[in-house]
Amino acid sequence: MSLLEIKNILATIDESGNLTGIGRAPRVAIIHMKDGKAEDSEYIDVKWGESHETEQEGMHHANIAKFIIANKINEVIAGGAGPDMCNMLEKLGLTVRIESGNYKDFIK
């Protein structure tokens, strides 16, 4: 009996599927992977760009961390991330990939 590799990848995207910075992402795709293949995806309008401007200092990263934990994310693919965001994601034990282009090009 072999163990299946299951992981959830979070891609921070715009409406066209192009990667954006994490902290200001309007939308995310959560890709559910099994044995290296995408099983299904869900899209959520998170509007982190809007909340970035209105939330108290420290709350923005905390709310993103809660979202990541609640959705059992193992890896993040984004167009960018500031040093504080990278630090928070590393503390959560996530793999973070900074790429450019459409997120589907990085899901294998």
N, CA, C and O atoms as CSV, one atom per row, in Angstrom:
chain,resi,resn,atom,element,x,y,z
A,1,MET,N,N,0.847,-1.180,0.000
A,1,MET,CA,C,0.000,0.000,0.000
A,1,MET,C,C,0.891,1.242,0.000
A,1,MET,O,O,1.787,1.362,0.836
A,2,SER,N,N,0.652,2.156,-0.922
A,2,SER,CA,C,1.430,3.384,-0.980
A,2,SER,C,C,0.634,4.545,-0.410
A,2,SER,O,O,-0.596,4.573,-0.463
A,3,LEU,N,N,1.374,5.502,0.136
A,3,LEU,CA,C,0.728,6.693,0.666
A,3,LEU,C,C,0.543,7.701,-0.451
A,3,LEU,O,O,1.461,7.947,-1.233
A,4,LEU,N,N,-0.635,8.278,-0.525
A,4,LEU,CA,C,-0.898,9.308,-1.521
A,4,LEU,C,C,-0.329,10.623,-1.033
A,4,LEU,O,O,-0.435,10.958,0.147
A,5,GLU,N,N,0.277,11.368,-1.947
A,5,GLU,CA,C,0.739,12.704,-1.620
A,5,GLU,C,C,-0.413,13.663,-1.902
A,5,GLU,O,O,-0.862,13.795,-3.040
A,6,ILE,N,N,-0.879,14.323,-0.856
A,6,ILE,CA,C,-1.978,15.274,-0.986
A,6,ILE,C,C,-1.483,16.616,-0.496
A,6,ILE,O,O,-0.913,16.711,0.591
A,7,LYS,N,N,-1.696,17.668,-1.295
A,7,LYS,CA,C,-1.337,18.998,-0.843
A,7,LYS,C,C,-2.268,20.014,-1.476
A,7,LYS,O,O,-2.883,19.769,-2.514
A,8,ASN,N,N,-2.351,21.155,-0.823
A,8,ASN,CA,C,-3.162,22.264,-1.305
A,8,ASN,C,C,-2.246,23.437,-1.612
A,8,ASN,O,O,-1.454,23.862,-0.771
A,9,ILE,N,N,-2.365,23.951,-2.820
A,9,ILE,CA,C,-1.555,25.075,-3.261
A,9,ILE,C,C,-2.449,26.311,-3.349
A,9,ILE,O,O,-3.545,26.256,-3.905
A,10,LEU,N,N,-1.979,27.406,-2.805
A,10,LEU,CA,C,-2.674,28.684,-2.890
A,10,LEU,C,C,-1.949,29.547,-3.913
A,10,LEU,O,O,-0.753,29.804,-3.775
A,11,ALA,N,N,-2.666,29.994,-4.937
A,11,ALA,CA,C,-2.106,30.925,-5.924
A,11,ALA,C,C,-2.847,32.247,-5.766
A,11,ALA,O,O,-4.077,32.283,-5.779
A,12,THR,N,N,-2.090,33.335,-5.618
A,12,THR,CA,C,-2.708,34.656,-5.505
A,12,THR,C,C,-2.788,35.247,-6.907
A,12,THR,O,O,-1.772,35.435,-7.576
A,13,ILE,N,N,-4.023,35.537,-7.344
A,13,ILE,CA,C,-4.249,35.861,-8.753
A,13,ILE,C,C,-5.166,37.073,-8.940
A,13,ILE,O,O,-5.857,37.519,-8.024
A,14,ASP,N,N,-5.133,37.580,-10.176
A,14,ASP,CA,C,-6.113,38.580,-10.566
A,14,ASP,C,C,-7.248,37.856,-11.297
A,14,ASP,O,O,-7.276,36.626,-11.345
A,15,GLU,N,N,-8.174,38.618,-11.861
A,15,GLU,CA,C,-9.343,38.027,-12.525
A,15,GLU,C,C,-8.978,37.181,-13.740
A,15,GLU,O,O,-9.763,36.326,-14.153
A,16,SER,N,N,-7.791,37.409,-14.323
A,16,SER,CA,C,-7.352,36.654,-15.498
A,16,SER,C,C,-6.507,35.435,-15.153
A,16,SER,O,O,-6.122,34.673,-16.040
A,17,GLY,N,N,-6.219,35.247,-13.878
A,17,GLY,CA,C,-5.385,34.121,-13.471
A,17,GLY,C,C,-3.911,34.438,-13.403
A,17,GLY,O,O,-3.096,33.549,-13.157
A,18,ASN,N,N,-3.550,35.704,-13.618
A,18,ASN,CA,C,-2.139,36.094,-13.510
A,18,ASN,C,C,-1.763,36.283,-12.046
A,18,ASN,O,O,-2.553,36.796,-11.252
A,19,LEU,N,N,-0.564,35.868,-11.701
A,19,LEU,CA,C,-0.099,35.941,-10.322
A,19,LEU,C,C,0.057,37.384,-9.860
A,19,LEU,O,O,0.503,38.248,-10.616
A,20,THR,N,N,-0.315,37.629,-8.614
A,20,THR,CA,C,-0.213,38.946,-7.994
A,20,THR,C,C,0.537,38.808,-6.678
A,20,THR,O,O,0.839,37.702,-6.231
A,21,GLY,N,N,0.831,39.943,-6.067
A,21,GLY,CA,C,1.413,39.921,-4.735
A,21,GLY,C,C,0.419,39.359,-3.733
A,21,GLY,O,O,-0.792,39.512,-3.893
A,22,ILE,N,N,0.932,38.718,-2.715
A,22,ILE,CA,C,0.053,38.062,-1.746
A,22,ILE,C,C,-0.813,39.069,-0.994
A,22,ILE,O,O,-2.037,38.940,-0.969
A,23,GLY,N,N,-0.187,40.060,-0.387
A,23,GLY,CA,C,-0.898,40.964,0.503
A,23,GLY,C,C,-1.957,41.820,-0.134
A,23,GLY,O,O,-2.807,42.375,0.563
A,24,ARG,N,N,-1.925,41.942,-1.458
A,24,ARG,CA,C,-2.918,42.774,-2.151
A,24,ARG,C,C,-3.722,41.977,-3.181
A,24,ARG,O,O,-4.350,42.559,-4.065
A,25,ALA,N,N,-3.703,40.671,-3.068
A,25,ALA,CA,C,-4.400,39.823,-4.041
A,25,ALA,C,C,-5.910,40.051,-3.982
A,25,ALA,O,O,-6.499,40.062,-2.901
A,26,PRO,N,N,-6.532,40.233,-5.145
A,26,PRO,CA,C,-7.980,40.346,-5.161
A,26,PRO,C,C,-8.663,38.979,-5.071
A,26,PRO,O,O,-9.810,38.872,-4.637
A,27,ARG,N,N,-7.940,37.938,-5.486
A,27,ARG,CA,C,-8.537,36.616,-5.619
A,27,ARG,C,C,-7.469,35.555,-5.387
A,27,ARG,O,O,-6.278,35.806,-5.568
A,28,VAL,N,N,-7.906,34.382,-4.990
A,28,VAL,CA,C,-6.983,33.257,-4.874
A,28,VAL,C,C,-7.585,32.039,-5.559
A,28,VAL,O,O,-8.802,31.903,-5.688
A,29,ALA,N,N,-6.705,31.173,-5.985
A,29,ALA,CA,C,-7.092,29.848,-6.457
A,29,ALA,C,C,-6.496,28.862,-5.460
A,29,ALA,O,O,-5.313,28.946,-5.129
A,30,ILE,N,N,-7.295,27.951,-4.992
A,30,ILE,CA,C,-6.796,26.865,-4.147
A,30,ILE,C,C,-6.856,25.611,-5.006
A,30,ILE,O,O,-7.927,25.178,-5.431
A,31,ILE,N,N,-5.689,25.042,-5.250
A,31,ILE,CA,C,-5.581,23.876,-6.110
A,31,ILE,C,C,-5.321,22.668,-5.219
A,31,ILE,O,O,-4.339,22.621,-4.478
A,32,HIS,N,N,-6.216,21.701,-5.305
A,32,HIS,CA,C,-6.095,20.479,-4.515
A,32,HIS,C,C,-5.355,19.449,-5.363
A,32,HIS,O,O,-5.836,19.019,-6.412
A,33,MET,N,N,-4.167,19.065,-4.880
A,33,MET,CA,C,-3.303,18.152,-5.614
A,33,MET,C,C,-3.321,16.765,-4.948
A,33,MET,O,O,-3.371,16.648,-3.724
A,34,LYS,N,N,-3.281,15.746,-5.769
A,34,LYS,CA,C,-3.163,14.379,-5.265
A,34,LYS,C,C,-2.174,13.652,-6.157
A,34,LYS,O,O,-2.358,13.574,-7.372
A,35,ASP,N,N,-1.126,13.121,-5.547
A,35,ASP,CA,C,-0.067,12.416,-6.279
A,35,ASP,C,C,0.477,13.245,-7.441
A,35,ASP,O,O,0.712,12.728,-8.533
A,36,GLY,N,N,0.673,14.545,-7.185
A,36,GLY,CA,C,1.276,15.420,-8.165
A,36,GLY,C,C,0.359,15.903,-9.275
A,36,GLY,O,O,0.811,16.569,-10.206
A,37,LYS,N,N,-0.919,15.577,-9.187
A,37,LYS,CA,C,-1.868,15.994,-10.218
A,37,LYS,C,C,-2.976,16.841,-9.592
A,37,LYS,O,O,-3.454,16.556,-8.494
A,38,ALA,N,N,-3.368,17.887,-10.317
A,38,ALA,CA,C,-4.460,18.732,-9.838
A,38,ALA,C,C,-5.772,17.960,-9.926
A,38,ALA,O,O,-6.179,17.507,-10.997
A,39,GLU,N,N,-6.424,17.822,-8.769
A,39,GLU,CA,C,-7.711,17.129,-8.706
A,39,GLU,C,C,-8.855,18.100,-8.982
A,39,GLU,O,O,-9.750,17.808,-9.775
A,40,ASP,N,N,-8.818,19.261,-8.320
A,40,ASP,CA,C,-9.809,20.300,-8.550
A,40,ASP,C,C,-9.288,21.614,-8.001
A,40,ASP,O,O,-8.294,21.655,-7.275
A,41,SER,N,N,-9.976,22.681,-8.359
A,41,SER,CA,C,-9.596,24.018,-7.923
A,41,SER,C,C,-10.832,24.768,-7.474
A,41,SER,O,O,-11.940,24.530,-7.954
A,42,GLU,N,N,-10.615,25.676,-6.545
A,42,GLU,CA,C,-11.701,26.581,-6.167
A,42,GLU,C,C,-11.151,27.996,-6.170
A,42,GLU,O,O,-9.974,28.224,-5.890
A,43,TYR,N,N,-12.015,28.933,-6.488
A,43,TYR,CA,C,-11.619,30.334,-6.606
A,43,TYR,C,C,-12.393,31.141,-5.575
A,43,TYR,O,O,-13.609,31.009,-5.439
A,44,ILE,N,N,-11.659,31.981,-4.852
A,44,ILE,CA,C,-12.269,32.775,-3.787
A,44,ILE,C,C,-11.832,34.223,-3.941
A,44,ILE,O,O,-10.640,34.515,-4.041
A,45,ASP,N,N,-12.807,35.132,-3.960
A,45,ASP,CA,C,-12.513,36.564,-3.978
A,45,ASP,C,C,-12.177,36.980,-2.546
A,45,ASP,O,O,-13.065,37.097,-1.701
A,46,VAL,N,N,-10.890,37.200,-2.282
A,46,VAL,CA,C,-10.447,37.532,-0.921
A,46,VAL,C,C,-10.331,39.035,-0.684
A,46,VAL,O,O,-10.448,39.497,0.451
A,47,LYS,N,N,-10.103,39.791,-1.742
A,47,LYS,CA,C,-9.995,41.253,-1.670
A,47,LYS,C,C,-8.972,41.719,-0.633
A,47,LYS,O,O,-9.219,42.666,0.114
A,48,TRP,N,N,-7.822,41.043,-0.597
A,48,TRP,CA,C,-6.784,41.401,0.365
A,48,TRP,C,C,-6.202,42.782,0.092
A,48,TRP,O,O,-5.670,43.415,1.004
A,49,GLY,N,N,-6.291,43.254,-1.131
A,49,GLY,CA,C,-5.834,44.606,-1.443
A,49,GLY,C,C,-6.660,45.654,-0.727
A,49,GLY,O,O,-6.128,46.649,-0.235
A,50,GLU,N,N,-7.963,45.427,-0.669
A,50,GLU,CA,C,-8.853,46.357,0.033
A,50,GLU,C,C,-8.613,46.311,1.541
A,50,GLU,O,O,-8.527,47.349,2.196
A,51,SER,N,N,-8.505,45.106,2.078
A,51,SER,CA,C,-8.316,44.979,3.526
A,51,SER,C,C,-6.935,45.458,3.957
A,51,SER,O,O,-6.752,45.875,5.101
A,52,HIS,N,N,-5.961,45.400,3.048
A,52,HIS,CA,C,-4.610,45.876,3.350
A,52,HIS,C,C,-4.641,47.345,3.768
A,52,HIS,O,O,-3.868,47.769,4.628
A,53,GLU,N,N,-5.532,48.111,3.160
A,53,GLU,CA,C,-5.620,49.546,3.431
A,53,GLU,C,C,-6.455,49.881,4.660
A,53,GLU,O,O,-6.316,50.974,5.209
A,54,THR,N,N,-7.309,48.980,5.102
A,54,THR,CA,C,-8.254,49.317,6.164
A,54,THR,C,C,-7.999,48.607,7.498
A,54,THR,O,O,-8.456,49.081,8.538
A,55,GLU,N,N,-7.286,47.494,7.486
A,55,GLU,CA,C,-7.079,46.734,8.722
A,55,GLU,C,C,-5.986,47.356,9.589
A,55,GLU,O,O,-5.064,48.002,9.092
A,56,GLN,N,N,-6.114,47.145,10.883
A,56,GLN,CA,C,-5.104,47.617,11.826
A,56,GLN,C,C,-3.766,46.944,11.549
A,56,GLN,O,O,-3.703,45.854,10.982
A,57,GLU,N,N,-2.703,47.620,11.963
A,57,GLU,CA,C,-1.341,47.086,11.832
A,57,GLU,C,C,-1.285,45.671,12.415
A,57,GLU,O,O,-1.719,45.450,13.545
A,58,GLY,N,N,-0.767,44.738,11.671
A,58,GLY,CA,C,-0.619,43.359,12.133
A,58,GLY,C,C,-1.814,42.467,11.850
A,58,GLY,O,O,-1.665,41.247,11.773
A,59,MET,N,N,-2.992,43.047,11.695
A,59,MET,CA,C,-4.189,42.245,11.465
A,59,MET,C,C,-4.224,41.650,10.058
A,59,MET,O,O,-4.734,40.548,9.853
A,60,HIS,N,N,-3.685,42.378,9.106
A,60,HIS,CA,C,-3.720,41.909,7.718
A,60,HIS,C,C,-2.995,40.567,7.572
A,60,HIS,O,O,-3.548,39.614,7.024
A,61,HIS,N,N,-1.779,40.501,8.056
A,61,HIS,CA,C,-1.022,39.244,7.980
A,61,HIS,C,C,-1.682,38.152,8.811
A,61,HIS,O,O,-1.708,36.990,8.406
A,62,ALA,N,N,-2.212,38.519,9.963
A,62,ALA,CA,C,-2.883,37.536,10.825
A,62,ALA,C,C,-4.100,36.941,10.121
A,62,ALA,O,O,-4.340,35.737,10.211
A,63,ASN,N,N,-4.867,37.771,9.425
A,63,ASN,CA,C,-6.048,37.266,8.722
A,63,ASN,C,C,-5.665,36.381,7.539
A,63,ASN,O,O,-6.347,35.395,7.261
A,64,ILE,N,N,-4.592,36.719,6.848
A,64,ILE,CA,C,-4.116,35.861,5.763
A,64,ILE,C,C,-3.629,34.526,6.340
A,64,ILE,O,O,-3.899,33.469,5.770
A,65,ALA,N,N,-2.917,34.574,7.461
A,65,ALA,CA,C,-2.449,33.337,8.108
A,65,ALA,C,C,-3.632,32.458,8.513
A,65,ALA,O,O,-3.590,31.244,8.317
A,66,LYS,N,N,-4.679,33.051,9.072
A,66,LYS,CA,C,-5.872,32.280,9.453
A,66,LYS,C,C,-6.500,31.613,8.237
A,66,LYS,O,O,-6.918,30.457,8.308
A,67,PHE,N,N,-6.569,32.334,7.126
A,67,PHE,CA,C,-7.117,31.781,5.888
A,67,PHE,C,C,-6.283,30.588,5.423
A,67,PHE,O,O,-6.828,29.549,5.049
A,68,ILE,N,N,-4.972,30.741,5.447
A,68,ILE,CA,C,-4.065,29.679,5.006
A,68,ILE,C,C,-4.200,28.439,5.891
A,68,ILE,O,O,-4.254,27.315,5.391
A,69,ILE,N,N,-4.251,28.647,7.181
A,69,ILE,CA,C,-4.394,27.523,8.114
A,69,ILE,C,C,-5.746,26.839,7.934
A,69,ILE,O,O,-5.820,25.612,7.888
A,70,ALA,N,N,-6.816,27.628,7.832
A,70,ALA,CA,C,-8.160,27.061,7.685
A,70,ALA,C,C,-8.307,26.232,6.414
A,70,ALA,O,O,-9.072,25.268,6.378
A,71,ASN,N,N,-7.569,26.613,5.371
A,71,ASN,CA,C,-7.663,25.894,4.096
A,71,ASN,C,C,-6.565,24.855,3.910
A,71,ASN,O,O,-6.422,24.286,2.828
A,72,LYS,N,N,-5.792,24.609,4.961
A,72,LYS,CA,C,-4.752,23.573,4.962
A,72,LYS,C,C,-3.797,23.708,3.775
A,72,LYS,O,O,-3.508,22.741,3.070
A,73,ILE,N,N,-3.313,24.947,3.578
A,73,ILE,CA,C,-2.418,25.243,2.460
A,73,ILE,C,C,-1.007,24.758,2.789
A,73,ILE,O,O,-0.522,24.948,3.904
A,74,ASN,N,N,-0.353,24.130,1.805
A,74,ASN,CA,C,1.016,23.642,1.952
A,74,ASN,C,C,2.028,24.473,1.178
A,74,ASN,O,O,3.209,24.512,1.522
A,75,GLU,N,N,1.550,25.141,0.125
A,75,GLU,CA,C,2.449,25.869,-0.762
A,75,GLU,C,C,1.736,27.118,-1.275
A,75,GLU,O,O,0.522,27.117,-1.480
A,76,VAL,N,N,2.508,28.179,-1.476
A,76,VAL,CA,C,1.973,29.428,-2.022
A,76,VAL,C,C,2.747,29.776,-3.279
A,76,VAL,O,O,3.977,29.726,-3.301
A,77,ILE,N,N,2.010,30.131,-4.330
A,77,ILE,CA,C,2.609,30.647,-5.553
A,77,ILE,C,C,2.059,32.055,-5.724
A,77,ILE,O,O,0.845,32.256,-5.746
A,78,ALA,N,N,2.954,33.027,-5.844
A,78,ALA,CA,C,2.519,34.420,-5.927
A,78,ALA,C,C,3.445,35.215,-6.829
A,78,ALA,O,O,4.543,34.779,-7.172
A,79,GLY,N,N,2.969,36.394,-7.202
A,79,GLY,CA,C,3.772,37.294,-8.010
A,79,GLY,C,C,4.743,38.109,-7.187
A,79,GLY,O,O,5.648,38.735,-7.738
A,80,GLY,N,N,4.573,38.112,-5.877
A,80,GLY,CA,C,5.467,38.856,-4.997
A,80,GLY,C,C,5.008,38.772,-3.559
A,80,GLY,O,O,3.881,38.374,-3.266
A,81,ALA,N,N,5.910,39.156,-2.664
A,81,ALA,CA,C,5.599,39.188,-1.229
A,81,ALA,C,C,6.668,40.023,-0.541
A,81,ALA,O,O,7.857,39.899,-0.835
A,82,GLY,N,N,6.233,40.866,0.368
A,82,GLY,CA,C,7.175,41.663,1.133
A,82,GLY,C,C,7.904,40.817,2.161
A,82,GLY,O,O,7.516,39.675,2.407
A,83,PRO,N,N,8.954,41.359,2.765
A,83,PRO,CA,C,9.746,40.596,3.732
A,83,PRO,C,C,8.938,40.121,4.941
A,83,PRO,O,O,9.132,38.999,5.408
A,84,ASP,N,N,8.039,40.957,5.447
A,84,ASP,CA,C,7.232,40.537,6.597
A,84,ASP,C,C,6.286,39.404,6.229
A,84,ASP,O,O,6.082,38.478,7.014
A,85,MET,N,N,5.711,39.478,5.034
A,85,MET,CA,C,4.812,38.410,4.567
A,85,MET,C,C,5.605,37.115,4.407
A,85,MET,O,O,5.153,36.058,4.848
A,86,CYS,N,N,6.774,37.184,3.785
A,86,CYS,CA,C,7.617,35.991,3.617
A,86,CYS,C,C,7.974,35.382,4.960
A,86,CYS,O,O,7.945,34.162,5.119
A,87,ASN,N,N,8.309,36.219,5.922
A,87,ASN,CA,C,8.648,35.753,7.259
A,87,ASN,C,C,7.466,35.012,7.890
A,87,ASN,O,O,7.642,33.941,8.471
A,88,MET,N,N,6.276,35.577,7.778
A,88,MET,CA,C,5.085,34.943,8.344
A,88,MET,C,C,4.820,33.596,7.676
A,88,MET,O,O,4.518,32.617,8.359
A,89,LEU,N,N,4.929,33.537,6.351
A,89,LEU,CA,C,4.679,32.291,5.636
A,89,LEU,C,C,5.710,31.221,5.991
A,89,LEU,O,O,5.369,30.046,6.120
A,90,GLU,N,N,6.963,31.627,6.148
A,90,GLU,CA,C,8.008,30.680,6.544
A,90,GLU,C,C,7.725,30.121,7.942
A,90,GLU,O,O,7.935,28.934,8.194
A,91,LYS,N,N,7.248,30.983,8.852
A,91,LYS,CA,C,6.909,30.519,10.197
A,91,LYS,C,C,5.779,29.496,10.169
A,91,LYS,O,O,5.688,28.641,11.050
A,92,LEU,N,N,4.919,29.586,9.159
A,92,LEU,CA,C,3.844,28.605,8.998
A,92,LEU,C,C,4.335,27.314,8.340
A,92,LEU,O,O,3.584,26.347,8.218
A,93,GLY,N,N,5.597,27.308,7.921
A,93,GLY,CA,C,6.177,26.110,7.317
A,93,GLY,C,C,5.795,25.892,5.863
A,93,GLY,O,O,5.829,24.764,5.371
A,94,LEU,N,N,5.432,26.969,5.171
A,94,LEU,CA,C,4.993,26.843,3.788
A,94,LEU,C,C,6.145,26.954,2.799
A,94,LEU,O,O,7.141,27.629,3.058
A,95,THR,N,N,5.996,26.292,1.678
A,95,THR,CA,C,6.858,26.511,0.540
A,95,THR,C,C,6.291,27.720,-0.184
A,95,THR,O,O,5.091,27.765,-0.458
A,96,VAL,N,N,7.129,28.702,-0.500
A,96,VAL,CA,C,6.684,29.912,-1.194
A,96,VAL,C,C,7.471,30.035,-2.489
A,96,VAL,O,O,8.702,30.004,-2.490
A,97,ARG,N,N,6.745,30.173,-3.590
A,97,ARG,CA,C,7.368,30.355,-4.900
A,97,ARG,C,C,6.919,31.691,-5.466
A,97,ARG,O,O,5.720,31.937,-5.601
A,98,ILE,N,N,7.862,32.550,-5.796
A,98,ILE,CA,C,7.569,33.825,-6.432
A,98,ILE,C,C,7.806,33.649,-7.922
A,98,ILE,O,O,8.926,33.372,-8.352
A,99,GLU,N,N,6.758,33.810,-8.701
A,99,GLU,CA,C,6.793,33.583,-10.145
A,99,GLU,C,C,6.062,34.727,-10.844
A,99,GLU,O,O,5.491,35.595,-10.184
A,100,SER,N,N,6.079,34.729,-12.155
A,100,SER,CA,C,5.286,35.696,-12.912
A,100,SER,C,C,4.573,34.973,-14.033
A,100,SER,O,O,5.072,33.982,-14.567
A,101,GLY,N,N,3.397,35.475,-14.387
A,101,GLY,CA,C,2.599,34.863,-15.443
A,101,GLY,C,C,1.328,34.264,-14.879
A,101,GLY,O,O,0.904,34.593,-13.771
A,102,ASN,N,N,0.728,33.381,-15.657
A,102,ASN,CA,C,-0.506,32.721,-15.258
A,102,ASN,C,C,-0.190,31.569,-14.314
A,102,ASN,O,O,0.736,30.795,-14.555
A,103,TYR,N,N,-0.959,31.461,-13.246
A,103,TYR,CA,C,-0.680,30.447,-12.225
A,103,TYR,C,C,-0.741,29.028,-12.786
A,103,TYR,O,O,-0.045,28.145,-12.286
A,104,LYS,N,N,-1.557,28.791,-13.812
A,104,LYS,CA,C,-1.705,27.440,-14.358
A,104,LYS,C,C,-0.400,26.926,-14.955
A,104,LYS,O,O,-0.199,25.716,-15.063
A,105,ASP,N,N,0.494,27.848,-15.346
A,105,ASP,CA,C,1.778,27.432,-15.892
A,105,ASP,C,C,2.683,26.804,-14.832
A,105,ASP,O,O,3.688,26.179,-15.171
A,106,PHE,N,N,2.337,26.963,-13.555
A,106,PHE,CA,C,3.194,26.474,-12.469
A,106,PHE,C,C,2.570,25.312,-11.711
A,106,PHE,O,O,3.122,24.850,-10.712
A,107,ILE,N,N,1.425,24.842,-12.181
A,107,ILE,CA,C,0.760,23.695,-11.556
A,107,ILE,C,C,1.006,22.492,-12.422
A,107,ILE,O,O,0.513,22.395,-13.546
A,108,LYS,N,N,1.776,21.580,-11.882
A,108,LYS,CA,C,2.098,20.370,-12.646
A,108,LYS,C,C,1.541,19.170,-11.945
A,108,LYS,O,O,1.701,18.046,-12.422
